[in-house]
Amino acid sequence: MSDEHAKTPADHIGDTVAQLKEMRHYSKNNVETLTAEWLLFDGELSKLKLADKIADLMDRQGQLHEALETAITDLEDVLEKMKPAPEE
């Protein structure tokens, strides 16, 4: 790879933010799907004494989604600070 195509730290952060946003998208879809399934089968799962396990998974997935949001915001802030100041 030549020097003119080498990625800058800002490029790496931008790539990381893009990957985290993709993960956030799938995380959100997973939470929504699991919640829909949970609502359909809550009664049956309770009878099988499996409701707590599914509730724990839903909580963990929600925590992951929140952590992704925080990481994205933090990295976007860093990326913004890395931009060169506008020339006057």
N, CA, C and O atoms as a MOPAC input file, in Angstrom:
PM7 MOZYME 1SCF
protein

 N      0.86100 1    -1.17100 1     0.00000 1
 C      0.00000 1     0.00000 1     0.00000 1
 C      0.90500 1     1.23000 1     0.00000 1
 O      1.86300 1     1.29100 1     0.77100 1
 N      0.61800 1     2.19200 1    -0.84000 1
 C      1.44200 1     3.39000 1    -0.90300 1
 C      1.02000 1     4.37300 1     0.18100 1
 O     -0.06900 1     4.27500 1     0.74700 1
 N      1.91300 1     5.32500 1     0.45600 1
 C      1.63800 1     6.31200 1     1.49200 1
 C      0.43100 1     7.17300 1     1.16700 1
 O     -0.28700 1     7.60500 1     2.06900 1
 N      0.20000 1     7.43000 1    -0.13600 1
 C     -0.91900 1     8.29900 1    -0.49500 1
 C     -2.27400 1     7.64300 1    -0.22600 1
 O     -3.29600 1     8.32800 1    -0.18900 1
 N     -2.28800 1     6.34000 1    -0.04300 1
 C     -3.53800 1     5.62800 1     0.25000 1
 C     -3.62200 1     5.14900 1     1.69400 1
 O     -4.57100 1     4.46400 1     2.07600 1
 N     -2.62400 1     5.51500 1     2.49000 1
 C     -2.62300 1     5.09200 1     3.89600 1
 C     -3.75600 1     5.80100 1     4.63400 1
 O     -4.03900 1     6.97700 1     4.40500 1
 N     -4.37700 1     5.06300 1     5.50300 1
 C     -5.48000 1     5.63900 1     6.27700 1
 C     -4.94900 1     6.47200 1     7.42600 1
 O     -3.95300 1     6.13200 1     8.06400 1
 N     -5.63500 1     7.56200 1     7.66900 1
 C     -5.30100 1     8.42700 1     8.79300 1
 C     -6.02200 1     7.91000 1    10.03700 1
 O     -6.92300 1     7.07900 1     9.92400 1
 N     -5.63800 1     8.39100 1    11.22300 1
 C     -6.39200 1     8.02400 1    12.42000 1
 C     -7.88100 1     8.37500 1    12.28200 1
 O     -8.74400 1     7.62500 1    12.73900 1
 N     -8.17300 1     9.51100 1    11.65500 1
 C     -9.57300 1     9.89400 1    11.45600 1
 C    -10.29900 1     8.88600 1    10.56400 1
 O    -11.47100 1     8.58300 1    10.79000 1
 N     -9.60000 1     8.36800 1     9.54900 1
 C    -10.19200 1     7.34500 1     8.67400 1
 C    -10.52900 1     6.08500 1     9.47100 1
 O    -11.59500 1     5.49300 1     9.29800 1
 N     -9.61000 1     5.68700 1    10.34300 1
 C     -9.84000 1     4.49300 1    11.16700 1
 C    -11.02400 1     4.69500 1    12.10800 1
 O    -11.84300 1     3.79500 1    12.29600 1
 N    -11.10200 1     5.88400 1    12.69400 1
 C    -12.23500 1     6.17300 1    13.58300 1
 C    -13.52700 1     6.17200 1    12.78100 1
 O    -14.53600 1     5.63000 1    13.23300 1
 N    -13.50900 1     6.76800 1    11.60600 1
 C    -14.69700 1     6.77000 1    10.74300 1
 C    -15.13400 1     5.36000 1    10.37600 1
 O    -16.32700 1     5.05700 1    10.37800 1
 N    -14.17200 1     4.49600 1    10.06300 1
 C    -14.49000 1     3.09800 1     9.75400 1
 C    -15.10800 1     2.39400 1    10.96400 1
 O    -16.05300 1     1.61700 1    10.83100 1
 N    -14.55700 1     2.68100 1    12.13700 1
 C    -15.07300 1     2.07100 1    13.36800 1
 C    -16.49800 1     2.54100 1    13.64500 1
 O    -17.35700 1     1.74400 1    14.02000 1
 N    -16.74300 1     3.82700 1    13.46100 1
 C    -18.09500 1     4.36700 1    13.66700 1
 C    -19.06800 1     3.69900 1    12.69900 1
 O    -20.17500 1     3.33100 1    13.09200 1
 N    -18.67200 1     3.53900 1    11.44800 1
 C    -19.54400 1     2.89100 1    10.46000 1
 C    -19.86300 1     1.45900 1    10.88000 1
 O    -21.00500 1     1.01700 1    10.75600 1
 N    -18.86000 1     0.73100 1    11.37600 1
 C    -19.07700 1    -0.64700 1    11.82100 1
 C    -19.99000 1    -0.69100 1    13.03900 1
 O    -20.86800 1    -1.55000 1    13.12600 1
 N    -19.79100 1     0.22600 1    13.97600 1
 C    -20.64700 1     0.26900 1    15.16100 1
 C    -22.08800 1     0.60900 1    14.79200 1
 O    -23.02500 1     0.08100 1    15.39200 1
 N    -22.26800 1     1.48800 1    13.81100 1
 C    -23.62000 1     1.82900 1    13.37300 1
 C    -24.30600 1     0.62300 1    12.74100 1
 O    -25.50700 1     0.42100 1    12.91500 1
 N    -23.53400 1    -0.17600 1    12.00700 1
 C    -24.09800 1    -1.40300 1    11.44100 1
 C    -24.48700 1    -2.36800 1    12.55600 1
 O    -25.55000 1    -2.98600 1    12.50500 1
 N    -23.61900 1    -2.49600 1    13.56600 1
 C    -23.93400 1    -3.35400 1    14.70700 1
 C    -25.17500 1    -2.85200 1    15.43200 1
 O    -26.01500 1    -3.64500 1    15.85700 1
 N    -25.29100 1    -1.52300 1    15.57500 1
 C    -26.45700 1    -0.92800 1    16.23600 1
 C    -27.73200 1    -1.28400 1    15.47100 1
 O    -28.75300 1    -1.61500 1    16.07400 1
 N    -27.66700 1    -1.21700 1    14.15800 1
 C    -28.83200 1    -1.54400 1    13.32700 1
 C    -29.28900 1    -2.98300 1    13.59900 1
 O    -30.47300 1    -3.23200 1    13.82900 1
 N    -28.33800 1    -3.92200 1    13.57100 1
 C    -28.70200 1    -5.31200 1    13.81500 1
 C    -29.14100 1    -5.53500 1    15.25300 1
 O    -30.03700 1    -6.33800 1    15.51100 1
 N    -28.52000 1    -4.83500 1    16.18500 1
 C    -28.90300 1    -4.94800 1    17.58900 1
 C    -30.35000 1    -4.51100 1    17.77600 1
 O    -31.13200 1    -5.18000 1    18.45100 1
 N    -30.69200 1    -3.38700 1    17.17000 1
 C    -32.06600 1    -2.88100 1    17.28300 1
 C    -33.05500 1    -3.88500 1    16.69900 1
 O    -34.09600 1    -4.15900 1    17.29500 1
 N    -32.72700 1    -4.42900 1    15.53500 1
 C    -33.61200 1    -5.42400 1    14.92500 1
 C    -33.74600 1    -6.66000 1    15.80200 1
 O    -34.83500 1    -7.22000 1    15.92900 1
 N    -32.64100 1    -7.08700 1    16.40600 1
 C    -32.68300 1    -8.25900 1    17.28700 1
 C    -33.56200 1    -8.00500 1    18.50200 1
 O    -34.34600 1    -8.86800 1    18.89400 1
 N    -33.43500 1    -6.82000 1    19.10200 1
 C    -34.25600 1    -6.48300 1    20.26700 1
 C    -35.73300 1    -6.48300 1    19.87900 1
 O    -36.56900 1    -7.02800 1    20.60000 1
 N    -36.04800 1    -5.87400 1    18.74800 1
 C    -37.44500 1    -5.81200 1    18.31500 1
 C    -38.00600 1    -7.20400 1    18.03200 1
 O    -39.13900 1    -7.50500 1    18.40600 1
 N    -37.22000 1    -8.04700 1    17.37600 1
 C    -37.67300 1    -9.40700 1    17.06600 1
 C    -37.86000 1   -10.22700 1    18.33700 1
 O    -38.86800 1   -10.91600 1    18.49400 1
 N    -36.89100 1   -10.15200 1    19.24200 1
 C    -36.98100 1   -10.91500 1    20.48300 1
 C    -38.16200 1   -10.43300 1    21.32200 1
 O    -38.85400 1   -11.24000 1    21.94300 1
 N    -38.39100 1    -9.13800 1    21.34400 1
 C    -39.52500 1    -8.59400 1    22.09300 1
 C    -40.84100 1    -9.08800 1    21.51300 1
 O    -41.75300 1    -9.44700 1    22.25800 1
 N    -40.94400 1    -9.10800 1    20.19300 1
 C    -42.17000 1    -9.59400 1    19.55400 1
 C    -42.40600 1   -11.06500 1    19.90300 1
 O    -43.52600 1   -11.46400 1    20.22300 1
 N    -41.34800 1   -11.86000 1    19.84000 1
 C    -41.46400 1   -13.28600 1    20.19400 1
 C    -41.84100 1   -13.43500 1    21.66100 1
 O    -42.68100 1   -14.26200 1    22.01400 1
 N    -41.22100 1   -12.63700 1    22.50400 1
 C    -41.49200 1   -12.68300 1    23.93200 1
 C    -42.96300 1   -12.41800 1    24.20400 1
 O    -43.59100 1   -13.13100 1    24.98600 1
 N    -43.50600 1   -11.40800 1    23.56800 1
 C    -44.90600 1   -11.05800 1    23.79200 1
 C    -45.83600 1   -12.18100 1    23.33600 1
 O    -46.88000 1   -12.41200 1    23.94700 1
 N    -45.46000 1   -12.87400 1    22.27000 1
 C    -46.29300 1   -13.96900 1    21.77000 1
 C    -46.27800 1   -15.18400 1    22.69800 1
 O    -47.28600 1   -15.87100 1    22.86300 1
 N    -45.11100 1   -15.43300 1    23.30000 1
 C    -44.94400 1   -16.68800 1    24.02200 1
 C    -44.70300 1   -16.53900 1    25.51600 1
 O    -44.29700 1   -17.49600 1    26.17600 1
 N    -44.94500 1   -15.35800 1    26.05400 1
 C    -44.69200 1   -15.11600 1    27.47400 1
 C    -45.43200 1   -16.12000 1    28.35300 1
 O    -44.85700 1   -16.64400 1    29.30700 1
 N    -46.66600 1   -16.38800 1    28.05200 1
 C    -47.45200 1   -17.32000 1    28.86100 1
 C    -46.87300 1   -18.71600 1    28.86600 1
 O    -46.71700 1   -19.32900 1    29.92200 1
 N    -46.55200 1   -19.22500 1    27.67200 1
 C    -45.99600 1   -20.57100 1    27.56900 1
 C    -44.62600 1   -20.67000 1    28.23100 1
 O    -44.31900 1   -21.66200 1    28.89100 1
 N    -43.80300 1   -19.63400 1    28.05100 1
 C    -42.47700 1   -19.65300 1    28.65800 1
 C    -42.57200 1   -19.62100 1    30.17900 1
 O    -41.78000 1   -20.26200 1    30.86900 1
 N    -43.53100 1   -18.88200 1    30.69400 1
 C    -43.71300 1   -18.82500 1    32.14100 1
 C    -44.06900 1   -20.20000 1    32.68300 1
 O    -43.56400 1   -20.60900 1    33.72900 1
 N    -44.94100 1   -20.91900 1    31.97400 1
 C    -45.32900 1   -22.26300 1    32.40800 1
 C    -44.13300 1   -23.20800 1    32.39700 1
 O    -44.04400 1   -24.11100 1    33.22800 1
 N    -43.20700 1   -22.99900 1    31.45000 1
 C    -42.02600 1   -23.85600 1    31.34200 1
 C    -40.87200 1   -23.38300 1    32.23500 1
 O    -39.79900 1   -23.98700 1    32.25000 1
 N    -41.10800 1   -22.30600 1    32.96900 1
 C    -40.10000 1   -21.70000 1    33.83200 1
 C    -38.86700 1   -21.25900 1    33.03700 1
 O    -37.73500 1   -21.36500 1    33.50900 1
 N    -39.11000 1   -20.76500 1    31.82600 1
 C    -38.03100 1   -20.25800 1    30.98100 1
 C    -38.11900 1   -18.74500 1    30.77300 1
 O    -37.26200 1   -18.16400 1    30.10700 1
 N    -39.12200 1   -18.11700 1    31.32400 1
 C    -39.34000 1   -16.69000 1    31.10000 1
 C    -38.16000 1   -15.85700 1    31.60600 1
 O    -37.76800 1   -14.89300 1    30.94900 1
 N    -37.59400 1   -16.20600 1    32.74600 1
 C    -36.49300 1   -15.43200 1    33.30700 1
 C    -35.25900 1   -15.45700 1    32.39700 1
 O    -34.55400 1   -14.45500 1    32.27700 1
 N    -35.00200 1   -16.59200 1    31.76400 1
 C    -33.84700 1   -16.69500 1    30.87400 1
 C    -34.01000 1   -15.76600 1    29.67300 1
 O    -33.06100 1   -15.09600 1    29.26700 1
 N    -35.19900 1   -15.73200 1    29.11700 1
 C    -35.45100 1   -14.86900 1    27.95900 1
 C    -35.42800 1   -13.39800 1    28.38700 1
 O    -34.89500 1   -12.55400 1    27.66800 1
 N    -35.99000 1   -13.09500 1    29.52800 1
 C    -35.96900 1   -11.71900 1    30.02700 1
 C    -34.52900 1   -11.24500 1    30.22900 1
 O    -34.21300 1   -10.09300 1    29.93300 1
 N    -33.66000 1   -12.11600 1    30.72800 1
 C    -32.25600 1   -11.78400 1    30.91400 1
 C    -31.59200 1   -11.49000 1    29.57100 1
 O    -30.82000 1   -10.53800 1    29.45300 1
 N    -31.88600 1   -12.29500 1    28.57200 1
 C    -31.32700 1   -12.05500 1    27.23800 1
 C    -31.80100 1   -10.72500 1    26.66700 1
 O    -31.02300 1    -9.99800 1    26.04800 1
 N    -33.05700 1   -10.41100 1    26.87000 1
 C    -33.59100 1    -9.14000 1    26.38800 1
 C    -32.88900 1    -7.97800 1    27.08300 1
 O    -32.56400 1    -6.97900 1    26.44100 1
 N    -32.65400 1    -8.09700 1    28.37900 1
 C    -31.95200 1    -7.04200 1    29.12400 1
 C    -30.52500 1    -6.86400 1    28.60400 1
 O    -30.05600 1    -5.74200 1    28.41700 1
 N    -29.85200 1    -7.97300 1    28.37800 1
 C    -28.46500 1    -7.90500 1    27.89400 1
 C    -28.39400 1    -7.30700 1    26.48700 1
 O    -27.50200 1    -6.51300 1    26.19100 1
 N    -29.32200 1    -7.68400 1    25.63900 1
 C    -29.35100 1    -7.13200 1    24.28500 1
 C    -29.61800 1    -5.63100 1    24.35200 1
 O    -29.01600 1    -4.86300 1    23.60200 1
 N    -30.50800 1    -5.21100 1    25.23600 1
 C    -30.78200 1    -3.79200 1    25.41300 1
 C    -29.55600 1    -3.04000 1    25.91800 1
 O    -29.29600 1    -1.91600 1    25.48800 1
 N    -28.79900 1    -3.65700 1    26.83200 1
 C    -27.58100 1    -3.04500 1    27.34100 1
 C    -26.53800 1    -2.89600 1    26.23700 1
 O    -25.84500 1    -1.88100 1    26.16400 1
 N    -26.43000 1    -3.90600 1    25.38100 1
 C    -25.50500 1    -3.83200 1    24.24700 1
 C    -25.89600 1    -2.67800 1    23.33400 1
 O    -25.04300 1    -1.90600 1    22.89700 1
 N    -27.17800 1    -2.56400 1    23.04900 1
 C    -27.65900 1    -1.49600 1    22.17100 1
 C    -27.31900 1    -0.12700 1    22.76700 1
 O    -26.86200 1     0.76200 1    22.04900 1
 N    -27.53500 1     0.04500 1    24.05700 1
 C    -27.21600 1     1.30800 1    24.72700 1
 C    -25.71200 1     1.58100 1    24.69700 1
 O    -25.29800 1     2.72000 1    24.47800 1
 N    -24.89500 1     0.55700 1    24.91300 1
 C    -23.44200 1     0.72100 1    24.89000 1
 C    -22.97000 1     1.10400 1    23.48500 1
 O    -22.06100 1     1.92100 1    23.33800 1
 N    -23.57900 1     0.52300 1    22.45900 1
 C    -23.23900 1     0.89400 1    21.08000 1
 C    -23.55800 1     2.36400 1    20.82300 1
 O    -22.76700 1     3.07700 1    20.20400 1
 N    -24.70600 1     2.80900 1    21.29400 1
 C    -25.09400 1     4.21700 1    21.12600 1
 C    -24.06200 1     5.13600 1    21.77400 1
 O    -23.66300 1     6.13700 1    21.17900 1
 N    -23.63300 1     4.80300 1    22.98000 1
 C    -22.65600 1     5.61000 1    23.69800 1
 C    -21.31800 1     5.62900 1    22.96400 1
 O    -20.71000 1     6.68800 1    22.81100 1
 N    -20.86000 1     4.47000 1    22.51300 1
 C    -19.58100 1     4.38500 1    21.80500 1
 C    -19.62700 1     5.18800 1    20.50700 1
 O    -18.66600 1     5.88200 1    20.17500 1
 N    -20.72200 1     5.10000 1    19.78200 1
 C    -20.85900 1     5.84900 1    18.53600 1
 C    -20.79000 1     7.34600 1    18.80900 1
 O    -20.06400 1     8.07100 1    18.12900 1
 N    -21.53400 1     7.80200 1    19.78800 1
 C    -21.54100 1     9.22600 1    20.13200 1
 C    -20.14800 1     9.69300 1    20.54500 1
 O    -19.68900 1    10.74500 1    20.10100 1
 N    -19.47700 1     8.92000 1    21.38600 1
 C    -18.14400 1     9.29300 1    21.84900 1
 C    -17.15200 1     9.38100 1    20.69200 1
 O    -16.37500 1    10.33300 1    20.61200 1
 N    -17.17600 1     8.39000 1    19.79300 1
 C    -16.24800 1     8.39500 1    18.66900 1
 C    -16.57200 1     9.50600 1    17.67400 1
 O    -15.66600 1    10.09700 1    17.08700 1
 N    -17.84200 1     9.78900 1    17.48400 1
 C    -18.20000 1    10.89500 1    16.59200 1
 C    -17.70800 1    12.22100 1    17.16900 1
 O    -17.29200 1    13.10300 1    16.41700 1
 N    -17.74800 1    12.37200 1    18.48700 1
 C    -17.21900 1    13.57500 1    19.13000 1
 C    -15.71000 1    13.69400 1    18.90000 1
 O    -15.20300 1    14.77400 1    18.59900 1
 N    -15.00100 1    12.57400 1    19.04700 1
 C    -13.55400 1    12.56900 1    18.81400 1
 C    -13.27100 1    12.92300 1    17.35400 1
 O    -12.37900 1    13.72200 1    17.06700 1
 N    -14.01300 1    12.34300 1    16.45700 1
 C    -13.81900 1    12.60000 1    15.03000 1
 C    -14.04800 1    14.07100 1    14.70100 1
 O    -13.31700 1    14.65500 1    13.90100 1
 N    -15.04700 1    14.65500 1    15.30900 1
 C    -15.34300 1    16.07400 1    15.08300 1
 C    -14.18500 1    16.94800 1    15.56700 1
 O    -13.83600 1    17.93200 1    14.91500 1
 N    -13.59600 1    16.59500 1    16.69500 1
 C    -12.47700 1    17.36700 1    17.24100 1
 C    -11.21200 1    17.21000 1    16.40100 1
 O    -10.33100 1    18.06900 1    16.45000 1
 N    -11.11000 1    16.12900 1    15.63300 1
 C     -9.95200 1    15.88600 1    14.79700 1
 C     -9.97900 1    16.66700 1    13.49100 1
 O     -8.95500 1    16.79600 1    12.82000 1
 N    -11.12900 1    17.18100 1    13.13400 1
 C    -11.23700 1    17.94300 1    11.89000 1
 C    -10.39200 1    19.20500 1    12.00100 1
 O    -10.35600 1    19.85200 1    13.04800 1
 N     -9.71500 1    19.54600 1    10.91300 1
 C     -8.90300 1    20.76600 1    10.97100 1
 C     -9.79800 1    22.00100 1    11.09800 1
 O    -10.92400 1    22.03600 1    10.60100 1
 N     -9.26000 1    23.00100 1    11.77700 1
 C    -10.00500 1    24.25900 1    11.94400 1
 C    -10.14400 1    24.93300 1    10.58600 1
 O     -9.21800 1    24.88500 1     9.77600 1
 N    -11.28000 1    25.55800 1    10.32900 1
 C    -11.45000 1    26.23200 1     9.04600 1
 C    -10.47300 1    27.41000 1     8.91400 1
 O    -10.22700 1    28.15500 1     9.86300 1
 N     -9.93700 1    27.54200 1     7.71600 1
 C     -8.99400 1    28.63900 1     7.46700 1
 C     -9.76200 1    29.93000 1     7.27800 1
 O    -10.83700 1    29.95700 1     6.68000 1
 N     -9.19100 1    30.98700 1     7.79700 1
 C     -9.85500 1    32.29500 1     7.69300 1
 C     -9.28400 1    33.09400 1     6.55900 1
 O     -9.71800 1    34.22000 1     6.31800 1

